[in-house]
Each structure stands twice: as structure tokens, then as C-alpha cells.
Amino acid sequence: MKLTGPFLFILTTLMIDAIGVGIVFPIMPDLMDRVGSGSAAEGALWGGVMMSAYAAAMFVFGPVVGSLSDAYGRRPILIVALATLAIDYIIMAMAQTYWVLLMGRIIAGMAGATYITATAYISDITKPEERGAAFGMIGAAFGVGFVFGPALGGISSGWHVTAPFWIAAALSTLNMVFGFFVLPESLNEESRRSFSKRDLNPFASIVRAFLIPGLTIPLICIFVFEFANMVYPTLWAFWGREVFAWNSFTIGLTLSAYGILIAAVQAGLLPQMTKRLGDYRTLMFSSMAAVIALIGFGFSTAAWAVAIVIPIAALSDMAPPLLTAVAANKVADDQQGLVQGVIASLASVAAVVAPLVLTGVFERFVNNKGLYFPGAPFFIAAVLIIAIIPLILCLNPRRILRS
């Protein structure tokens, strides 16, 4: 599809989203010291609470924001969300207490409309057969953001611990102004639906989405992929240090390499594969790549093996945008916001639950009280992907037509 002004704005918005998340990672210990954490362990604990609060806010408000965009249009929700994020970053830059920081993260989670509404906007302006590639571009934008975010945060924190927040606020403000001038409304009046009290209940929205014919399987698959993929941000650093004795620089370097490969795969390879193989075959290919990569990491005992597996893992990241495209193609224009909001909520649930489960598994297998298998969380993630392969097979267009 053509890289128009609105599409460029959407990609820029999502890249800035990822930068805003990643820019905080390098300064988290110093930030916790600034607000009075007593030790590194205490700082890590409260930092984890902040991450969970962000994910919980996304879960609660994701479907609500998506439904608001179905009722009032994508453009005003996107502009308001960017303005909210800019104000939120300023609040966190000026915070002197932990509770103000925590409130800032909750507000940021509420303003997750930048992702939810942006993906709904993409659904509005693309043809069904183009959505897989378009959502792949979204993944690429996130990949670029996650590469530059930590680097920008680490460099700017040398000026001041709060400098990354001010930079993130400036980026959000500039993008809001850009969107104000180049972003037309994508949802016409005839395609909108009314906003009701039931849209305020995230659980009701999720149930309603699962009851839409044909939507249950892709939503289940999306949740499982999100859960399994949480093994990377949750355990990569701990696993790398435990198995290979990597330092922080090496851990950051491998993560950056992974992010660059994801961006290259989703922006370059995914559109070509869907054009030649179709969405379903590309989805099966990426699902197999996910299983191979997770098992490969689980049994890796040498750095050269990790170097071989990382590109395979990047290929697996084609699956979530393709599943998102499947879900988007199952509903009408006036339900795109609802579906994208529900997908964001499911991802938030995975972001809350998966770290608790996967870190517990990791601790169990490295505590010297039984079988030593630090790659166990990767193996469990692979088993989860294998478990949904029969569901993915049900998405075969030929099978659907025969039924």
C-alpha cells in the first residue's frame, strides 16, 4: 500500500509509543532512587508494580477507548490521546514521589488509544487483503521504536535523570501537531455506532467480541502469542546472564539486533510473503518459526546458537499482525475500534500474567533444588504455540469455504 500522509502519521505515532516505553528502561533504577526506594530489590519491586499498573489500565480502558473511536471517529481520539501522553510525560518528569509516578503510568495506560485507535484507523483505510502487510508495518514501527527508545534514554539520562521524559513529551507534542494537519477522519458518519453504558465494561466488551462469529479463534491465538512472546522482554536479561554470563551491554546489543530484525522482517519480508503465499500460509510459516525459535533458545548453551536462532525468532513476529488482520476482517467498520481495543486488553492481560508465570518457572529451574534447565520458560512458550496450531489450521480459507 502507498505511504500516504495519514499512514505515515500512524506509523510515526506507534514508533513514538514504543520509544516512549523503551526510553524509560535505562533510567528505571535511578528513577526509583529519585523517589526514595531503599534498595535495588525494592526499586525493582516497585518498578514492576508500575509496569503492571500500566498493563492493568490498558486492560480496563482499551475496549472503552476503542468503542469511543467507533462512536466519535478516530481522529479526535488520536489527537486527545497524544495530548494526554505529552501531559503525562511532563507529570512524570516533575514527579518527586513514587505515587505521582504510578499515577502517571496509569494515565499512560488509559491513553493507550494511540495504539488501539491507530490500528482501527489502519483497518478503515486498507482493503482486507492489504491488512496483513499494513499491520506488519505497524510491527516494524514498534521494532524501530524499541531499538531507539533505550538508546535515546541512556544517552539523554546523562544530562539529567528526567531528560528522557521531556524528550518523550516533546515527541508526542510534535506528532500531535503533525496529525492535526495531515490526519483526515477515516470513519464516516454512516459507519459509526452509538456509545452505550455497556461499552464502559471491559469484560462485557471482551465477551461481546468473542461472541462475534468467526472472531473467537483469532482472539485466542492472539492472546497465546502475546503470552508466549512475553518470555523475551521478561526473561532475556536474566536468561542471558545465567546461561552466558552476558553483561548489560551484550544484553542490550542482542535485544537491539532482535528489534532491527523484527523491523526488517515486518516492513520488508512480510508484504512480499503475503503477496506470494497469502496471509494463511505466511501465518503457518511464522507459527512454525516461533516454535523452532523458542525450542532453539530453550536448548541453547552457546552464543553462536543464539545468533542463529534470533533471525528465526524475528520471522515468528509476522504471526501477531497477521492474526490481527484476520480478526479485523471478521467485523464491520463500526466494530473495528471494539476489536482492536479487545486485542489490546488481551495483550495487557498477557503482560500482567505472563511475567508472573514465566519468572516463577525460571526460578524453579535455576534454584539448584532440582533439574537445572534455565531455558524452561522458552520451552513452555513453545508448547503453548504448538497447542494453538490446530486452531490456526481452522483459519485456512479453503477449509472455511468448504464448511
N, C-alpha and C positions, 0 to 999 in steps of 0.2 A: 504494500500500500504506500501511497505518497506521504512524504514527511511534510505535512501542512503545518501552518502556524499553530492551530489548536492541538494537533498531535504532538508537536514539539513542546508546547507548554505542558501537556500531560506528562511527557517523559521527563522534562525538567523538574516538574513538581515531585514526581516519585523519586528521582535521583536526590533531590534536596531532602526528601523524607529520610532516605537511607543515610545521607550524610549527617543529618541531624541526630539520628540514633547512634551512628558509629563515632561521631565526633566526641561523644561523652566517654567512651570506653577508656581511653588512656588517662583521663583525669579523675576517674571514679575514686581511687584511694585518696588522692589529695582533696577531692570534694568532700569525702566523708570526714577527713581530718578537719576541714574548714568548719563543718557544722558540729564538731565535737565528739566524733566516735573515739572510744577509748583505746582501741587496738585494731590491728589489721583484721582479726577474726570478726570483731564487732562491726567494723566497716563493711566487710564482705556480707555479713548477715543483713544489715540494713540496706545495702545496695541491692541485694536480692529481693527484699521487700518492695523496693521501688520498681524493680522490673516486673514483679508480679502485679503490683498496683496498676501499672500501665496496661498490662495484658488484660487485667480484670475490667478496667474501664473500657477497653476496646470491645470486650465481650458484651458488656451491658449496653453500650451506646452504638455499637456497629450497625445492627439492624435498624435502630431508630434513625440514625443519620441516613442510611440507605433509603429508608422509606420516605424521609423528608425530601430527598432528592427526586424520588418518584412523583411526589406531590407538587413540589415547588420549582423543580428544574435543577439541573446540575450546576449551572454557572454560579448562582448565588451561594450555594452550599460550599463550593470550592473556594470562592473568594473569602467568605466568612471564616472558613477553616484555616486558610493561610494567615489571615489576620490574627486569629486566635493563637496559632502556633508562634507567630512573631512576638505577641504579648507574653506568651508563656515562657519563651526563652529569656526574655528580659526579666521576668519574675525570678527565674532560676538563677540568672546572673547576679541578681541583687540579694538572693536568699542568704540569711545568716543563721538559720535554724534548719534542722532536718525536716521539720513538719511543713515548712514552706516549700522545700524541695519536693517532698512527697506530694503535696497538693499540685505542684507544677507538673509532675509526671501524670497525675490523674487527669488534669486538664488536657495534657498532650494526648492521652488515650482517648478522651472524648472527642478531640479534634481529628481523630483518625479518618475523618471524612475525606482527607486528601487522597487516601488510598482507595477507600470504598467508592466514593463518587467518581474518582478518576477512572477506575475500571468500568464503572457503569457508563461513563462518557464514551469510552472506547467501544463498548458494546453498541452504543447508539450510532456511532459514525462508521462502523465497519460492517461489511457483509458477513453472514455466518461462516462462509468458507475462509474468510480472512482473519477470524478472531484468534485462532491458534497462534499464528505468526505475530499478530498485534500484541497479544498477552505475553508472548516471548520477548518482544521489545520492552515490555514493562519489566520483566525479569532482568533483562540486560541493564536497564536504567538502575535498578536496585543494586545489581552487581557492581556497576561503576561507583555508585554512591558508597557502598560498603568498602570499596578499595580506598577511596579518597577521604572518607569520613575519619577513620582512625588516624591517618597520616596528618590531616589538617588539624585534628585535635591535639596530637602530640606536638606538632610544631608550634601552634598558637599558644599552648599552655605554657611555653617558655616565656611568653610575655606576661601572662597572668593566668591564674587558675580558672578565672571566669571568662577569659577571652573566647573560648570555643562557643559559649552561649551567645555572646554578642555577634559573632560571625554567623551563627545559625539564624539569629533573629534578622540580621541584615539580608541574608539569602532569601528567607521566607518573605520579607517585605518586598524585595526587588521582584521576586517571582509573582507576588500578588499584583503588583503594578503591571507587570508584563501580561498577566492573564486578564486584567481589567480591560486592556486594549485589544488583545488578539483573540479572546475566547468568546465565541458566539454560543448561544444556548443550543444544546443538541436534542432536547426533548420537547417536542411541540405540545401545544395545549391539549390536542385530541388524545395524546398518548399518556397523559398524566392520570393518576388516580388520587382519590381523596385520602387524607391522612386521618386516621382514627385512633381512639384510645388504645386499641389492641396493638398498634404499632409501637407503643411505649414499652411493651413487654417483650424483652429479647427472647425469652423462652417460647412465647407464643409465635413470634416471627420464625424461629428455627423450626418449630413443629409445622407451621404453615408451609414453609419451604419444602420440608421433607414430604409433605402430602401432595405436592405438585407432581403430576405424572411424569415419570422419567427422570426425576431430579435426585431421588434417594441414592442411587448407586454412585453417581459422580461426587455427591457431597460426602459420602462415606469414604470414598477413595481419596478425596482431597484431605480430609481430616487425618487419615492414616499416613499419607505422605508428609503432611505438616508435622505430625508427631515423630515419625521416623527421622526426618531431616533435622529435628532439634538436637540430634546427637552431635552434630557438627559444632554449632555455637556453644553448646552446653559443656562438651567434654573434650574438644580438640586440644585445648591448652593442657588440661590435666593428663590426658592420654599421652600427648607428645612428650611431656616432662617425665612421666612414669616409664614409658617404653623406650624412649630415645634420649632422655636427658636433655631435651631441647631447652634453650634459653628463650627469653621473651622475644628477642629479635627473630629467631628462627620460626617461632610460632606465628608471629605477625607476618613474616615473609611467606610462609606456606598458605596462610589464610588469604593474603593478598593475591597470591598466584591463583588460588581457587576462585576468588572473586573475578579476576581478569578472564579466566577460562569460562566462567558462567556467562559473563557479558558477551564474550566472543561466540559462544555456542548459541545463546538465545537471540542475539542480534543477527548473526551471520548464518549459522548452520540450520537453525530451526525453520526459518522461512523456506529454505531450499529443500529440506527434507519433507515438509508438509506439502510442498508443491509437487514433489516427485512421488512420494509414498502415500500421501494423505495423512490426516490427523490421527486416525486409529492406528495405522502401522507404526507411525512415529511414536505414538504413546506406548505401544508394546515394546518398541526398541528401547525407549528411555526407561521403562519399568525394569527390563532385563538388566540394563546398565546399572540401575540403582541397586539391584540385588548383588550383582558382581562386585560393585564398588564397596558396599557395606561389608560383605564377606571378606573382600580383599583387605580392607582396613583392619577388620577384626583379627585376621591372622598375620598381619604384617609384623615382622620383627627387625626389618632393616629399612633405612631411609630410602634406598633405591626402589624398594617395593612401593612405598608411599608415593614416590614420584611417578610411578607407572599408573597407580590407581587414581590419582587426583583427576586426570583428564576424563577417566571413565565416570567419576562422580559428577563432573560438570555436565556430561551428557545426560545423566539422570535428571538434571534440573529442568529438562524440557517437559517432564510429565505434569507438574502442577499447572503451568499456563495452559496446557492442552486440556486438562480436566476442567479448568475454569472456563475454557471456551465451550466445552461440551455442556456444562451447566448453563452458560449464558444462552446457548442455542435452544435450550429446552423451554424458555419462558418468553413472554411477550415484552414489548418495550416498557410497559408500565410496571414491570416487576424486576427490571434489571438492578435497580438500586437495592431492593429487598434481597435478591440473591447474592449480590456482592457483599452486602452487609452481613448476611448469614455466613458466607465464606470467611469473612474477616473475623467473625465471632468464633467460628470453629478453629481458626488458626490461633486465636487468643487462648482458647481452652487448651490447645496443644502446648502453647507457650507456657502455660501455668503448670500443667500436669506433667508433661514430658521431662522437664529438668528434675522434678522430684523423683520420678521413677528411674530415670537413666543414671542419675548420680548415686541413687541407692544401689543399683545393680553394680556400678563401677566400684563403689566402696566395698560391696560384698565380695568381689573377686580380686581385690588387691590388699585386703586387710591381713593377709598371712594366717588366716584361720581355716583355710580350706583350699580348694582349687584356685590356683593363680591364673587368671585369664582377663587381663585388662581390656581386651577387645570385646568382651561380652556384650556391652551395650550396642556396639555396631552389629553384632550377630543377631541380637534381639530385634533391632530395627530391620534387618534383612528378612527375618521371619515374618514381621508384620507386612512388609511389601509382598512377600510370597503369598501370604494369606488373602490378599485382595486381587491377585491375578485372575481368579475365576470371575470376580466382579467386573474387572476391566474387559475380560473376554465378552461379557454381556453387552458391552458398548459397541461391539462390531456392527457397523451399519448394515452389512448383509444379513446378519442374524436378526436385527431389529426389523428389517423389511420382510423377512420370511415369517416372523411372528405376527 
